[in-house]
Amino acid sequence: MVALQSGCRAQQSWPLWESYTRNAIDPSGRVVDHSAADRTTSEGQAYAMFFALVDNDRSRFDKLFHWTQDNLADGDLSLRLPAWSWGKAPDGSWKVLDQNPASDADLWIAYDLSEAGRLWHDPRYAQLGSLMATRVAQQEIVIIPSLGPTLLSGTQGFHPDSSIWILNPSYMPPSLLSYFATTQPQGPWASVLQSVPQILSQGSPSGFAMDWVAAGSTIRPSPPPALLATGNSNAPAVGSYDAIRVYLWLGIADPDTPGVSESLTAVDAMATYLQHHSTPPQRVDSNGHILDENPPVAFSAAVVPYLHAVDLPQLVKTQTDRMAALKDPSTGLYGREAAYYDQNLALFATGWSEHRYRFARDGKLIVPWK
């Protein structure tokens, strides 16, 4: 595909993205999760901004950004991180439902803006992205004795006592951490990136990534923070809907990104499992016991780049064949219910597989239209 002028649409269409925009993005730039009472999350806005950037769709990117800023950040992302949840309140009004930010969305939005500024030559976006990354570093990165600086999942609710912090490994895409380690070298980002292999190796004792990890003097799998908050510390730690993104982020990263090789080794049980099973497990406990063998199509999508990274091409074919079999020809979306999460993971995976984007070792976005 030939290079195009900045701000123009790419000539090669992206059918899945176009189907997703028709189904899930309203004219104002709000991503609507129809599977969750039409709620909107900062995650959904962040992912859509990334895909719009990959597609060189400046108009849609602008709408997504403005909706996010106006509705999740009281009109100013330079002053506050976006609330993670917006939807219909019990009184019938549509508004922010939870002011707490989600650091993975914050990181993705900061990255989207920074790279939009670079690729589209817009210093306003670049400056706002840098400001957001600085605010994430100030408000959502903490120093943990066994790890050093690392990324919490939000500003509140992840530090249950003075000696324990609850981490979500899927909130730490190595490509994004490498990007900010390069663009903000005086910040904590290189140390955060350095912590990822340790979080995965010690927090994934069976070789399967876990949704949540407890870190303090030691690092170990953890039940979800919501269960810990109810005093249910004996609930099992599992790897499921959050953890599946760990494999995706490792797969789409440049293989020379610091820590990626060690991190792939830390979660190698997934590759071993898929050599004997046709689909990834939907739920696995910290001992490697499979709790649910019936995953949605998103799980197959998420492991495709991971299986490329560990050089298992036949297993890639098995998962891509499953995706093709579960694609709805009438909508162009994956799964019978066209669930929001399925489409997003499929967009990351298929966009990467179709060479619509790549990350450089330093995290910069590589797109064929530039």
C-alpha positions in Angstrom: 0.0 0.0 0.0 1.4 3.4 -1.0 2.1 6.1 1.6 -0.7 8.6 1.9 -0.8 12.2 3.0 -1.4 12.8 6.7 -5.0 13.0 7.7 -6.3 11.0 4.7 -8.0 7.7 5.0 -6.0 4.6 4.1 -6.9 3.2 0.7 -7.2 -0.4 2.0 -10.5 -1.0 3.8 -10.6 -2.7 7.1 -13.9 -4.6 7.1 -13.9 -5.7 10.7 -13.3 -2.1 11.9 -16.0 -0.8 9.6 -18.5 -3.4 10.9 -17.5 -2.5 14.5 -18.0 1.2 14.0 -21.5 0.6 12.6 -22.4 -1.7 15.5 -20.8 -0.1 18.5 -19.8 3.6 17.9 -22.5 6.2 17.9 -22.3 9.4 15.8 -21.0 11.4 18.8 -18.0 9.2 19.2 -19.2 7.1 22.1 -18.4 3.4 22.1 -21.5 1.5 23.3 -21.2 -1.9 24.9 -24.5 -3.4 24.0 -23.7 -6.5 26.1 -23.5 -4.3 29.3 -26.6 -2.2 29.3 -25.2 0.2 26.7 -22.5 1.2 29.1 -19.3 3.0 27.9 -15.9 2.5 29.4 -12.6 4.4 29.1 -11.1 1.1 27.8 -13.6 1.0 24.9 -12.8 4.6 24.0 -9.1 4.0 24.3 -9.1 0.9 22.0 -11.3 2.7 19.5 -9.0 5.6 19.3 -6.1 3.2 18.6 -8.0 1.5 15.8 -9.0 4.9 14.3 -5.4 5.9 14.3 -4.3 2.7 12.7 -6.9 3.2 10.0 -5.8 6.8 9.5 -9.3 8.0 10.3 -8.7 11.4 11.8 -12.4 12.4 11.8 -13.4 9.4 13.9 -10.4 9.7 16.1 -11.3 13.4 16.9 -14.9 12.4 17.8 -13.8 9.6 20.0 -11.3 11.9 21.8 -13.7 14.8 22.3 -16.5 12.5 23.6 -14.0 10.9 26.0 -12.7 14.3 27.2 -16.1 15.9 27.5 -17.9 13.0 29.3 -15.2 11.1 31.2 -12.9 13.9 32.2 -15.1 16.9 32.8 -13.9 18.5 29.6 -10.2 18.5 30.3 -7.9 15.5 30.1 -4.9 17.7 31.0 -6.3 18.1 34.5 -7.8 14.7 35.3 -7.7 11.1 34.3 -10.9 9.8 32.7 -13.5 8.0 34.7 -13.7 4.4 33.7 -17.5 3.9 33.6 -20.3 5.9 32.1 -23.9 4.8 31.6 -27.5 4.9 32.8 -27.8 5.7 36.5 -30.7 4.4 38.7 -32.5 7.8 38.3 -32.5 7.3 34.5 -29.8 9.9 33.7 -26.8 9.2 31.6 -23.6 10.1 33.4 -20.3 8.9 35.0 -21.1 5.8 37.1 -17.7 5.5 38.7 -15.1 8.3 38.9 -12.1 5.9 39.5 -9.8 5.8 36.5 -8.5 2.6 34.9 -4.8 2.7 34.3 -4.8 0.5 31.2 -7.2 2.8 29.5 -5.3 5.8 30.7 -2.1 4.4 29.3 -3.7 3.6 25.9 -5.3 7.0 25.6 -2.0 8.7 26.5 -0.3 6.6 23.8 -3.0 7.2 21.2 -2.8 10.9 21.7 1.0 10.9 21.7 1.3 8.9 18.5 -1.6 10.7 16.8 0.4 13.9 17.5 3.5 12.4 15.9 1.9 10.7 12.9 -0.6 13.5 12.1 1.8 16.3 13.0 -0.5 17.7 15.6 1.4 19.1 18.6 -1.8 19.6 20.7 -2.4 15.8 20.7 1.3 15.1 21.4 1.4 17.5 24.3 -1.8 16.2 25.8 -0.6 12.6 25.5 2.6 13.5 27.3 0.7 15.3 30.1 -1.6 12.3 30.5 1.4 9.9 30.8 2.9 12.1 33.4 -0.3 12.1 35.4 -0.5 8.3 35.2 3.1 8.2 36.5 2.2 10.5 39.4 -1.1 8.9 40.3 -1.1 5.3 39.3 2.5 4.1 39.6 3.7 3.0 43.1 6.9 1.7 44.5 6.6 -1.9 45.8 9.4 -3.4 47.9 9.8 -6.5 45.9 9.4 -4.8 42.5 10.3 -1.2 42.5 8.0 1.2 40.5 5.0 -0.6 38.9 1.6 0.2 37.6 -1.5 -0.1 39.8 -4.9 -0.7 38.1 -6.3 2.6 39.3 -5.9 5.3 41.9 -8.2 3.6 44.5 -9.1 0.1 45.6 -5.9 -1.8 44.9 -3.9 -1.4 48.1 -5.9 -3.4 50.7 -3.4 -3.0 53.5 0.0 -1.3 54.1 2.0 -4.2 52.7 0.0 -5.5 49.8 -0.8 -4.1 46.3 -3.0 -5.8 43.8 -1.8 -5.7 40.2 -3.3 -6.7 36.9 -0.7 -7.9 34.5 -2.9 -7.3 31.5 -2.8 -3.5 32.3 0.9 -3.4 31.3 1.4 -3.8 27.6 5.2 -3.9 27.0 5.0 -1.9 23.8 3.4 1.0 25.6 5.7 0.9 28.5 8.7 0.8 26.2 7.3 3.8 24.3 7.0 6.0 27.4 10.4 4.7 28.7 11.8 6.2 25.5 9.7 9.4 25.3 9.9 10.2 29.0 13.3 8.8 30.0 13.3 10.8 33.3 10.1 9.0 34.4 9.5 5.6 36.0 8.6 3.8 32.8 11.8 1.8 32.3 11.5 0.5 35.8 7.8 -0.4 35.3 8.7 -2.2 32.1 11.5 -4.0 33.9 9.0 -5.3 36.5 6.7 -7.1 34.0 8.7 -10.3 33.6 9.0 -10.6 37.4 5.2 -10.1 37.9 4.5 -12.7 35.3 7.1 -15.3 36.4 6.2 -15.1 40.1 2.5 -14.4 39.6 2.0 -17.2 37.1 3.4 -20.3 39.0 1.7 -22.8 36.7 2.8 -21.0 33.6 -0.7 -19.5 32.9 -1.1 -15.8 33.3 -3.4 -14.7 36.1 -6.0 -12.0 36.1 -4.7 -10.5 39.4 -1.4 -10.7 41.3 -0.7 -9.7 44.9 2.7 -7.9 45.4 4.4 -7.0 48.6 7.4 -8.8 50.2 6.5 -11.6 47.8 4.6 -11.9 44.5 1.8 -14.4 44.1 -1.6 -14.9 42.4 -4.5 -13.1 44.0 -8.3 -13.2 44.0 -10.0 -10.2 42.4 -9.9 -7.0 44.4 -13.7 -6.9 44.6 -13.6 -10.2 46.5 -10.8 -9.2 48.7 -12.8 -6.1 49.7 -15.5 -8.3 51.0 -13.0 -10.3 53.1 -13.1 -13.3 50.8 -9.4 -13.8 50.7 -9.8 -17.5 50.2 -11.4 -17.1 46.8 -9.3 -18.7 44.0 -7.0 -16.8 41.8 -7.8 -17.4 38.2 -6.6 -16.5 34.7 -9.5 -15.6 32.4 -11.0 -12.5 30.7 -8.3 -10.1 31.9 -5.3 -12.4 31.6 -6.0 -13.4 28.0 -4.8 -10.0 27.0 -1.3 -10.8 28.5 -0.7 -13.2 25.6 -2.1 -10.7 23.1 0.2 -7.8 24.3 3.3 -10.1 24.3 2.4 -11.4 20.8 2.0 -8.0 19.2 5.1 -6.5 20.8 8.3 -6.3 18.8 10.2 -9.4 19.9 13.2 -7.2 20.9 11.2 -5.1 23.3 12.9 -5.4 26.7 11.4 -8.2 28.8 9.2 -9.7 26.1 11.2 -12.9 25.7 11.4 -13.5 29.4 7.7 -12.8 29.7 6.8 -15.3 27.0 8.7 -18.0 28.9 6.8 -17.1 32.1 3.5 -17.9 30.4 4.5 -20.9 28.3 1.8 -23.2 29.7 -0.7 -21.7 27.2 1.4 -22.9 24.2 1.9 -26.3 25.8 -1.9 -26.6 26.4 -2.8 -25.6 22.9 -0.6 -28.3 21.5 -3.1 -30.8 22.9 -6.4 -28.8 22.8 -8.2 -26.9 20.1 -9.0 -23.8 22.1 -7.5 -21.8 25.0 -9.1 -22.4 28.4 -11.6 -19.8 29.4 -10.7 -20.1 33.1 -7.7 -21.7 34.8 -6.6 -21.5 38.4 -3.2 -20.7 39.8 -2.3 -24.4 39.9 -2.9 -24.9 36.2 -6.3 -26.7 36.7 -8.7 -25.9 33.9 -12.0 -24.6 35.3 -13.8 -23.9 32.0 -12.8 -25.2 28.6 -15.3 -23.2 26.6 -13.9 -19.8 25.7 -15.5 -17.1 23.5 -14.0 -16.4 20.2 -12.0 -13.5 21.7 -9.7 -16.0 23.4 -8.7 -17.6 20.1 -8.1 -14.1 18.6 -5.9 -13.1 21.5 -3.6 -16.1 21.3 -2.9 -15.8 17.5 -0.1 -13.2 17.8 1.2 -15.1 20.9 1.4 -18.3 18.9 3.2 -16.5 16.1 5.7 -15.2 18.7 6.5 -18.7 20.0 6.7 -20.1 16.4 3.8 -22.5 16.4 2.2 -21.8 12.9 0.0 -24.9 12.9 -1.6 -23.7 16.1 -2.1 -20.3 14.6 -4.1 -21.9 11.8 -6.3 -23.8 14.3 -7.3 -20.6 16.1 -7.7 -18.5 12.9 -9.9 -21.3 11.5 -12.1 -21.1 14.6 -12.4 -17.4 14.2 -13.5 -17.7 10.6 -16.0 -20.3 11.6 -17.5 -18.0 14.2 -17.7 -14.9 12.1 -21.2 -13.7 11.4 -21.5 -13.1 7.6 -24.5 -10.8 8.1 -22.7 -8.4 10.4 -19.0 -9.1 9.8 -18.5 -9.4 13.5 -17.3 -12.3 15.6 -19.6 -14.5 17.7 -23.3 -14.9 17.6 -23.9 -12.0 20.0 -21.2 -9.8 18.5 -20.0 -9.1 22.0 -17.9 -5.9 22.6 -14.9 -7.6 24.1 -14.7 -10.2 21.3 -14.6 -7.5 18.6 -11.9 -5.5 20.3 -9.5 -8.5 20.8 -10.2 -9.6 17.3 -9.4 -6.1 16.0 -6.1 -6.1 17.8 -5.2 -9.6 16.6 -6.5 -9.5 13.0 -5.1 -5.9 12.5 -1.7 -7.2 13.5 -2.0 -10.4 11.5 -3.0 -8.4 8.4 0.0 -6.1 8.8 -2.2 -3.0 9.4 0.1 -2.0 12.3 3.3 -3.0 14.1 5.0 -1.7 17.2 8.7 -0.9 17.0 11.1 -2.0 19.7 10.7 1.4 21.3 6.9 1.2 21.1 6.4 3.6 18.2 3.5 2.7 16.0 4.3 1.6 12.5 1.5 1.9 9.9 1.7 1.4 6.2 0.1 4.7 5.3 2.9 6.6 6.9 
